[in-house]
Amino acid sequence: MLCLTLGLALSLTAQSADAKKKKDKGDQATTAMPYPSTYKPYPGRPTALVGATIYDGRGGRIDRGTVLFADGKLVAVGGADLAIPDGYDRIDAAGKFVTPGVIDIHSHLGDYPSPAVDASSDGNEATSPTTPDVWAEHSVWPQDPGFTRALANGGITALQVLPGSANLMGGRSITLKNVPSLTVQGMKFPGAPYSLKMACGENPKRVYGEKNQKPSTRMGNFAVNRQTWLDAKKYMNDPDADRDLGKDTLVGVLKGEILVQNHCYRADEMALVIDMAKEMGYKVTAFHHAVESYKIADLLRENDICSAVWADWYGFKMEAYDGIPENAALIAHAGACVVIHSDDENGIQRLNQEAAKAQADGRRIGIDIPDAQAIGWFTYNPARAMGIAGQTGSLEKGKMADVVLWNGNPLSVYTRPEKVWIDGALLFDALDRKRRPVSDFELGQPGEGDVK
């Protein structure tokens, strides 16, 4: 009898251990990065930019200022009296401007690379309305010429590559450093959290309505979303559940480890998504495109949700019909977070100009956005909404030395990047043909690919 009791106790202990092992494995599955970043900064030199107008990305401006960086980090930012240590390369930046590196929160580079052909169109897994199991990084082609064009023409130092918007849940995004690499892991921004790309409105209901399946309406969109979240919560609380890649992602969102980037145009739908997020226990980090954010800017401010917007895109489909060029200014005027994004391989090359357009549209209706604040729309604010503001997005001591030297005011259509540093390494120099990187896919081609 004693042996039987002891055997039963040992059996129960073993079962308990197995259950704990399963639960721990499930927990680890949502947080671990099975494909870790292999990113290593390119080597740079201690550098002093002297005499420039400095915009720090967080609303600060210094005239005739100095920026020091070494060993991949920002060392100091200050005025003309800032001492320059021995051993620094001194660059005369008088009459020029310095900003943090430009960051695009909404890109599809690599997943929809140039040239745009079906063979490399890999951004939408349009086979189910919810595909949280797919990861954008598994489609990124590092040789996409769009990366080097974004660096040279737009000063882009980091970007978030998202799945497309065919699905309600499109999958995980990936945040990249805009550096040459043979592999996507060599570009992966170290320590950046993943995001879940979600979409509401016309796209999912059109794509799946045409397939004669649910969802085919906006109410169908929400029904599918809510049931998917309920299933994920059940999975999260079930230690015996079999491993599910899609639910792993959703559990990461519910735990606050994975951010939510939500494609959404209409104000009423954004408000409904906020309600759904509160019901299910997750938080929306940013609404993307968000052409009607100006209608609910106070609600977005109260819920600490950024709006990643274009300057003036509107009217190309019904849910974009109420888009207005004053959108960004009105959001900012209400005290909510504004991000200027591209969603386009050409637009990513001029986020600074798009911000200037949005700033001018606000000025026309009496909202005067200071230049230093508008700079933050494409530097610090996207970093904040991507979960990397502690590392980049502003010129602050100890952050990554992601820096752009502009040949004029970055809010001018006539201005272009003169030099771009990523982690303190000079990766683009308009004045040095040897530092004008091009994709190896373009080598020998006329125009941008001509390296003669």
Residue pairs with C-beta under 8 A, 6 or more apart in sequence:
19 239
19 240
20 239
22 239
22 240
22 241
23 239
25 243
26 236
26 239
26 241
26 243
26 248
26 251
29 243
29 248
30 248
30 249
30 251
30 252
30 255
30 257
30 258
31 252
31 255
31 257
35 137
35 185
35 188
36 185
36 188
37 185
37 188
37 189
37 190
37 191
38 183
38 185
38 186
38 188
39 177
39 179
39 181
39 185
39 186
39 187
39 188
39 189
39 190
40 186
41 72
41 422
41 423
41 424
41 425
42 179
42 422
42 423
42 425
42 427
43 425
44 69
44 70
44 71
44 72
44 401
44 421
44 423
44 424
44 425
44 426
45 70
45 89
45 424
45 426
46 68
46 69
46 70
46 71
46 75
46 85
46 87
46 88
46 89
47 68
47 69
47 70
47 88
47 89
47 91
47 421
47 424
47 426
48 66
48 67
48 68
48 84
48 88
48 89
48 90
48 91
49 66
49 67
49 91
49 93
49 98
49 403
49 405
50 66
50 80
50 84
50 90
50 91
50 92
50 93
50 94
51 64
51 65
51 66
51 80
51 92
51 93
51 94
51 95
51 96
52 64
52 65
52 67
52 93
52 94
52 96
52 97
52 98
52 405
53 61
53 62
53 63
53 64
53 65
53 96
53 97
53 98
53 409
54 60
54 61
54 62
54 63
54 65
54 67
54 77
54 97
54 98
54 99
54 395
55 61
55 97
55 98
55 99
55 371
55 372
55 375
55 395
55 410
56 62
56 77
56 100
56 372
56 394
56 395
56 396
57 99
57 100
57 375
57 376
57 379
57 380
57 393
57 394
57 395
58 376
58 380
58 394
58 396
59 370
59 372
59 373
59 376
60 372
61 371
61 372
62 77
62 78
62 79
64 79
64 80
64 94
65 77
65 78
65 79
65 80
65 82
65 98
66 76
66 77
66 78
66 79
66 80
66 82
66 84
67 74
67 76
67 77
67 98
67 395
67 403
68 74
68 75
68 76
68 77
68 82
68 84
68 85
68 88
69 75
69 401
69 403
69 421
69 424
70 88
70 401
70 424
71 424
72 400
72 401
72 423
72 424
72 425
73 397
73 398
73 399
73 400
73 401
73 424
74 395
74 396
74 397
74 398
74 399
74 400
74 401
74 403
75 397
76 82
76 397
77 395
77 396
77 397
84 90
91 405
91 419
93 405
96 405
96 406
96 407
96 408
96 418
97 405
97 406
97 408
97 409
97 410
97 415
98 395
98 403
98 404
98 405
98 406
99 155
99 375
99 379
99 395
99 403
99 404
99 406
99 410
100 157
100 379
100 380
100 392
100 393
100 394
100 395
100 402
100 403
100 404
101 155
101 156
101 157
101 158
101 379
101 392
101 402
101 403
101 404
101 420
101 421
101 422
102 154
102 155
102 156
102 157
102 351
102 352
102 378
102 379
102 404
103 156
103 157
103 158
103 159
103 378
103 379
103 382
103 383
103 386
103 392
103 393
104 150
104 154
104 156
104 158
104 159
104 160
104 341
104 342
104 348
104 351
104 378
104 382
105 159
105 160
105 261
105 286
105 288
105 308
105 339
105 341
105 382
105 385
105 386
106 160
106 162
106 261
106 288
106 308
106 341
106 342
106 343
107 150
107 159
107 160
107 161
107 162
107 341
107 342
107 343
107 348
108 123
108 161
108 162
108 164
108 343
108 345
109 140
109 144
109 146
109 147
109 150
109 159
109 161
109 345
109 348
110 139
110 140
110 141
110 142
110 144
110 146
110 147
110 161
110 176
110 184
111 122
111 123
111 136
111 139
111 140
111 141
111 161
111 162
111 163
111 164
112 120
112 121
112 122
112 123
112 164
112 345
113 120
113 141
113 143
113 144
113 145
113 146
114 144
114 145
114 146
114 345
120 141
122 139
122 141
123 136
123 139
123 162
123 163
123 164
124 163
124 164
124 165
124 166
124 167
124 170
125 131
125 134
125 163
125 166
125 167
125 170
125 171
126 164
126 166
126 167
126 207
128 167
129 167
129 168
129 169
129 204
129 207
129 208
129 213
129 214
129 215
129 224
130 167
130 168
130 169
130 224
130 225
130 228
130 246
131 163
131 167
131 169
131 170
131 171
131 246
132 169
132 171
132 172
132 196
132 228
132 245
132 246
132 247
132 249
132 250
133 171
133 244
133 245
133 246
133 248
133 249
134 163
134 170
134 171
134 172
135 171
135 172
135 174
135 194
136 161
136 162
136 163
136 171
136 172
136 173
136 174
136 197
137 161
137 172
137 174
137 184
137 185
137 188
140 161
140 174
140 176
140 184
140 187
142 180
142 181
142 182
142 183
142 184
142 186
142 187
143 439
143 440
143 441
144 439
144 441
145 438
145 439
145 441
145 442
145 448
145 449
146 345
146 348
147 178
147 180
147 439
148 180
148 437
148 438
148 439
148 442
149 345
149 349
149 448
150 156
150 159
150 178
150 348
150 349
151 157
151 178
151 420
151 427
151 428
151 437
152 417
152 420
152 428
152 430
152 436
152 437
153 349
153 350
153 416
153 417
154 348
154 349
154 350
154 351
154 352
154 417
155 352
155 404
155 406
155 410
155 417
155 420
156 178
156 348
156 349
156 351
157 177
157 178
157 392
157 402
157 404
157 420
157 422
158 175
158 176
158 177
158 178
158 189
158 383
158 386
158 388
158 392
158 402
159 175
159 176
159 178
159 348
160 173
160 174
160 175
160 176
160 195
160 261
160 382
160 386
161 173
161 174
161 175
161 176
162 170
162 173
162 195
162 197
162 261
162 288
163 170
163 171
163 172
163 173
163 197
164 170
165 197
165 199
165 203
165 204
165 263
166 199
166 203
166 204
166 207
167 199
167 204
167 207
168 198
168 199
168 200
168 204
168 215
168 221
168 224
168 225
168 228
169 196
169 197
169 198
169 225
169 228
169 246
169 250
170 197
170 198
170 199
171 196
171 197
171 249
172 194
172 195
172 196
172 197
172 249
172 258
173 194
173 195
173 196
173 197
173 261
174 184
174 188
174 194
175 188
175 189
175 192
175 193
175 195
175 386
175 388
176 184
176 187
176 188
176 189
177 187
177 188
177 189
177 422
177 423
178 187
178 422
179 186
179 187
179 422
179 427
180 427
180 437
181 187
189 388
189 391
191 388
191 391
192 386
192 387
192 388
193 257
193 258
193 259
193 386
193 387
194 249
194 252
194 257
194 258
194 259
195 258
195 259
195 260
195 261
195 285
195 386
195 387
196 249
196 250
196 252
196 253
196 258
196 259
196 260
196 261
197 261
197 262
197 263
198 225
198 260
198 261
198 262
198 263
198 273
199 262
199 263
199 264
200 218
200 221
200 262
200 263
200 264
200 269
200 273
201 218
201 221
201 263
201 264
201 265
201 266
201 269
201 319
202 265
202 317
202 318
202 319
203 263
204 215
204 221
205 215
205 216
205 217
205 218
205 220
205 221
208 214
208 215
208 216
209 215
209 216
209 217
214 220
214 223
214 224
215 221
215 223
215 224
218 269
222 272
222 276
225 276
226 276
226 279
226 280
228 250
229 250
229 254
229 276
229 280
229 282
230 280
231 247
232 247
232 250
232 251
232 254
233 254
233 280
233 281
235 241
235 244
235 247
235 250
235 251
236 247
236 251
236 254
236 255
241 247
249 258
252 258
253 259
253 260
253 282
254 280
254 281
254 282
256 282
256 283
259 285
259 385
259 386
259 387
260 277
260 282
260 283
260 284
260 285
260 286
261 285
261 286
261 288
261 308
261 385
262 270
262 273
262 284
262 286
262 287
262 288
263 287
263 288
263 289
264 270
264 273
264 287
264 288
264 289
264 290
265 289
265 290
265 291
265 292
265 319
265 320
265 323
266 292
266 319
266 322
267 292
267 293
267 295
267 296
270 287
270 290
270 292
270 293
270 296
270 299
270 300
271 296
271 299
273 284
273 287
274 284
274 299
274 303
274 305
277 283
277 284
283 303
284 303
284 305
285 305
285 306
285 385
285 387
286 305
286 306
286 307
286 308
286 337
286 339
286 385
287 293
287 300
287 305
287 306
287 307
287 308
288 308
288 341
288 343
289 308
289 309
289 310
289 313
289 320
289 343
290 307
290 308
290 309
290 327
291 309
291 310
291 313
291 314
291 319
291 320
291 322
291 323
291 324
291 327
292 322
292 323
292 327
293 300
293 307
293 309
293 327
293 331
293 336
294 324
294 326
294 327
294 330
294 331
295 322
297 307
297 330
297 331
297 333
297 334
297 335
297 336
298 334
298 336
300 306
300 307
300 331
300 334
300 336
300 337
301 334
301 335
301 336
301 337
304 337
305 336
305 337
306 336
306 337
306 338
306 339
306 381
306 384
306 385
307 327
307 328
307 331
307 336
307 337
307 338
307 339
308 339
308 340
308 341
308 382
308 385
309 327
309 328
309 331
309 338
309 339
309 340
309 341
309 358
310 323
310 340
310 341
310 343
310 347
310 354
311 325
311 328
311 340
311 354
311 355
311 357
311 358
311 361
312 323
312 325
312 357
312 358
312 361
313 320
313 323
314 320
314 321
314 322
314 323
314 324
314 325
315 321
315 323
325 357
325 358
325 361
326 361
326 362
326 364
326 365
326 367
327 358
328 338
328 340
328 355
328 358
328 359
328 361
328 362
328 377
329 358
329 359
329 361
329 362
329 363
329 365
329 367
329 369
330 362
330 367
331 337
331 338
332 338
332 362
332 367
332 369
332 373
333 362
333 367
337 381
337 384
337 385
338 358
338 377
338 381
339 377
339 378
339 381
339 382
339 385
340 351
340 354
340 355
340 358
340 377
340 378
341 351
341 382
342 348
342 351
342 354
347 354
351 378
352 378
352 406
352 410
352 411
352 415
353 411
353 413
354 378
355 374
355 375
355 377
355 378
355 411
356 374
356 411
356 412
356 413
358 374
358 377
359 369
359 371
359 374
359 411
362 368
362 369
363 369
371 409
371 411
374 411
375 410
375 411
376 394
379 393
379 394
380 389
380 393
380 394
381 393
382 393
383 389
383 391
383 392
383 393
383 394
384 393
390 399
391 399
391 400
392 399
392 400
392 402
393 399
395 403
400 422
400 423
401 421
401 422
401 423
401 424
402 421
402 422
402 423
403 420
403 421
404 410
404 417
404 419
404 420
404 421
405 417
405 418
405 419
405 420
406 415
406 416
406 417
406 418
407 415
407 416
407 417
407 418
407 430
408 414
408 415
409 415
416 430
417 428
417 430
418 429
418 430
418 431
419 426
419 428
419 429
419 430
419 431
420 426
420 427
420 428
421 427
426 435
427 435
427 437
428 435
428 436
428 437
429 435
429 436
430 436
433 451
438 448
438 449
438 451
439 449
442 448
442 449
443 449
443 451
444 450
444 451
